[in-house]
Amino acid sequence: MRLSLILTERRNSFTFLCPSLKTHSTQKGIVVGTSNRIETVQAKRRKYVRSKYTLPEFLVFKLPLLIFVGLLYGMLVWTIVVSFSNWQGTAPNFDFAGFKWYRLMVGLDRFQVDVANNLKWLSLGVIPTVILAIFIAYLLELGSFRKLESYIRTLILYPVAMSFIVTGTIWSWMFDPDKGVLNTILRGVGLGALQGRFDTNPSTATYWLILIFVWQYLGFSVIILQASLRTADIHEMTESALIDGASRLRILLQIIIPNIRSGILVLVSLLLISTLKVFDIVYIVTFGGPGSATDVLAFYMLIATFQQHLVSLGAGIGVIIFLLAAIIVVPYTIYAFRKWFE
């Protein structure tokens, strides 16, 4: 007993005098344990890599993806080839024509109107939608209208459930100069002098079509921004600011908007894509008229290809749409989604 106590005391004193020995042994144990875990993880990773390329998984997941990508970029390459050919009429003609159709396209007044209208859609179709969505989402989520949230959200979500064909048909009835809803209401309340031609006025028709787009996408935009607002941090900061006496407008500008920036970026990218490929509303409501006042690139591509039978010209317009997307929409979309997932 006495000998064991002496040995224990000497060992403790030696450890006290040389603590590095104990530390070294402890670290060695940690290193051994860590290395074992690393080897286990690497073994699992190797096993995962080996099983990742099995034939059933390739057929179910990778093969459809490869087919989709092949069709997508194959059609893109085919469109570019056709735009440099001399295809007129119904019979294919792949004789090389150089930039013939691009020079013709740039010289057309209709093409210049289309580009201007597409730029109007990109700006006026996105900015008002985002601004209105921010205010409505703020009022529904953090404002004084939270009790009416379910009713208001249902009302603004109805347009999202409808296709552009249905939406265009409804609004074309409303815009009718003689029997349309808007002019009928104005005459009924004694404001007949304010009656408008709406979609039949060449100088304002495009703006009325953009109004339809804003109405259709407003509910969708509100839902995305409401999802960004539903975080505990934003609610805590808002309550603290209200206690400190900050106004609701200042809370919106200095707290809400900076904290939902990623959601706004994603929303803008989705709206840019939708406005760039707009076609249905123009086709249903005005068919590009009056004249070519509301014409857009996608609609002119249809007309050039299937009515005028200038297939190479239609393919060239498709290439221009692709270039606009590659220059404006795609870089911004990549940037927005990177910010969303940061």
N, C-alpha and C positions, 0 to 999 in steps of 0.2 A: 504493500500500500504506500509506504513512505517513498519507495523507489519510483513508483508511477507518478506520485505527486511532484517529485523533483524533476522528472523528465518532462512533465507537462509544463511546469513553471519555466524550465529552460527553453522549451519550444516556444512558449508565448513571448518570453523576453527576447528570444532571437528574432521572432516575427516583428516585435515592436522595434528592435534595433535595425532590422533589415526589411522594411515594408515592401521593398521592390520585389522581393521573392514572392510574397503573397499576391501582389498585383500581377506579377508575371504569370503565375499559375492560373489566376482567374482569367486573365486575358487569353491565355492559351486555351482554356476551356471555351471561352466565347468564340475564339477563332475556329476551333474544331466544330462547335455547334453550328456556327454560321456557314462553314464550308460544307457541312453535311446538308444543310438546308439548300444551299446553292446547287449542290449536286442533284438533290431531289427535284428542284425546279427545272434544272437543265434536262434531266431525264424526262420529266413530264412534257417539256417543250419539244424534245426530240420525238417523243411519242406522238404529240399533236401534229408535228410537221409530217411525220410518216403517214398519219391517217388523214391528213388534209386533202390529199390528192387521190382519194379512192374514186373508182369509176362511177358508182351511184351518185356521189356528191358532184362530180364533174357534170354528169348528165342532167342533174336536177337544177344546179345553181349556175355553173360556169357556162355551159353550152347555150342556154337561153340568153345570157348576158352577151356572149360573143356574137350570137346571131343578131341581137338588137343593135349592138355597136357597129357590126358590119353593114347592116341595112342602113343605119343612120348616116354613116360616113360614106358608104357606097353611093347613096342617093345624092349626097352633097357633091361628091366628085362628078357624078353623072350630070348634075345640074350645071356645074361649072363647064364641063365639056360641051354640053348643048348650047350654053351661052356664047361659046366661041365658034359654033357651027353656023350653017345657013339653012336652018329648018324653018320653012314657011309652008303653010298648008297642012294637010293631014298626013302626007307621006313623009317619013323621016328622011332627013338629008344632013349627013354629018360632015359635009365638005367644010374645011377650015375657012372661016370668014374673018378671023382676027377680032379686032375691036369694033367691027362694023355696027353691031347692035348697041354697044355701049355709047358710041358716038351719036347714034340716032336717039337713044334714050335721053342723054344729057341735053340734046337740042330741043326736046319736046317741052312745051309749056305745061302740059299735063303732069309730066314727071316732076317738074319744079314745084307745082302746086301740091303734089303728093308728099314730097319731102317736107315742105313747110307744114302741111297738115299733120304729118307724123310727129314733127317736133312739137307742135301744139298739143297733141295728145300726150306726149312724153312729159311735158311740163304741167299743163293745166289739168291733166287727168290724174296726176300723182300728188302734187302739192296741196290742192284743196282737200283731197280725200284724207291725206295724212293729218292735216290741221284739224279738220272736223272730227276725225276719229280720236285724236288726242283729247280734245275737249269733252266729247261724249263719254269716252272711257273714264276720264277723270271724274266727271260728274256722277257716273253710275257707280264707280268703285269707291271713291273717297269723298264725294260731294254730298249734297243734301237730297239726292234723288235715289238713294239706295233702296228705299221701300218700293219704288216703282221699277226697279231694275229688271225684274223678270218680264214685265209687260213691254217696256221699251225695247229690251233686247230681242224679244219675239218679233216686234214690229220691224226693227231694222234688219233682222235676219231673213225675213220673207224674201226679199229680192235675191239673196244669195242662192236660195233654193231653186230659182227659176233660171232657165237657159236664156241666152241672149236672143234667141229667136222669139221666145214668148215676151221677153222684156221689150224688144224692138217693136213687136206688134202692138202691145199695150200703149207704148208711148207714141207710136204713129197715129193711133186713134186719138190720143189726147192732143197731139199737135195739129190735128186737122183744122184748117182755117175756118171752115164753115160750120161743121158739126162737132168739132173737137171739144173735149171737156174744159180745157183752159179758157177758150174764147167764150164758150157757153156760160161759164161762171162769171166771167167779166161782164158779159151783157146782162146777166141776171141781177148783178149788184149795181148796175148803172154805170159801169166803167168801160163802156163800149169803145171809148177813145183809146184805151190801152190794149185793144186787141192786136195780136201780132201774127206774123206769117210763120214764125218759128222756123221749121225745117225747110220752108220754101223760100226763105230770104238768103241769097248767096253770101251775104256778108256776115250773117250770124248763125247759119245752119250748123257749122262745125261745133260751135260752142254749145248749142242745144244737145248735140249728140254726146259731147263730153259730159254734160249734165247727167245723161242717162247712165254713163259709165260710173260716175261718182255715186249716183243713187244705188247702183247694183253692187258696188264693192265696199260701200261704207260699213255695212254690218260685219263683213269679213274682217275689215281693218280694225274695227272696235274690239272684236273678239281677240285678235292677236295682241293688241295693246293691253287689254284687260288681263290677259295671261301674264304679261310682263309686270303689271302692277301688283299682282297678288303675291307679294313677298313680305315677310315679317319686317325686314329692314325698312322698306318704304313706309309701311304703316307706322312704325315706331318714330321714324324721322318726321313724318307728317304730324303726328300727335305732339311731338316735342316742339315743332315749329308753331303749331296752333297755341300751345301753352305760352310760348314766348311772345305771342301777339303778331305773328306774321300773317299777312293777307293771303287769301287763297290763290290769287294770281301770282304772288311771289313764290308761294310753295310750288305751284305748277312749273314756273320757269326755272327755279333754282334747285328744286329737289326732284320733282317727278321726271321731267324731260331728261336731265343728265343720267338718271338711274334706269331709264327704260331705253337708252340710246341703242342698245343692241337689237331690241325688238323693233324699233323704228327703222333701223337699217335693213333688217330682213323684210319688213313690210314694204319699204320703198323698192327693194329689188324685185319683189313679186309683182308689184304694181307696174314697174317699168316693163317687165316681160309681158304683162297683159296688154298694156297700151301699144307696145310695138307690134304685136300680132293682131291688133284689132281688125275685125272684118265683118262679123255678124251684124253689129248695129248699123254699120254703113249700108250693108247689103239689104237689110230689111226695111229700114226707115226711109232712106233717101236714094238708094242704088247709085250712090256717088254724086247725085245732083244736088241742087239745080246745076245743070251743065256738068262741070267737074269740081264744083266748089267744095264738096265734102269727100272727095276721092282720097284714098290712102294707098300706099304701096301694095299691100296685100290684095286689095280689091282690083287695082289696075293689073296686077299679075294675072288674076283670073280672066279679066276682059281680054288682055293681050293674047293669052294662051288659047282660050276656048271660044272666044267670039271672033277675034281678028285673025286667029290661027297663025300668029307670029310666035311660034313656040320658043325660038331662040331669044326673042325680046322678053317673053315672060320668064325664061330661065335667068336672064340678066337681072331682071328686077328682083328675083329671088336671091341672087347673089348679093345684091345691094342690101336687102333686108338682113341677110346673114352678116354682112360687114358692119351694119349699124349695131346689130346685137353684139358682135365681137368687140367693137370699139367702145360702146356705151354701157351695155347691160351686163355682159359677162364679167368684166373686171370688177365692176361695182358689186355684183352678186357674190363673187368669190370673197371680196373684202368684207362684205356684210356678214356672211356666214362664218368667216373666221372670227369676227368680233362676237358673234352670237355664242360660239363654243369656247371662248376664252374663259 
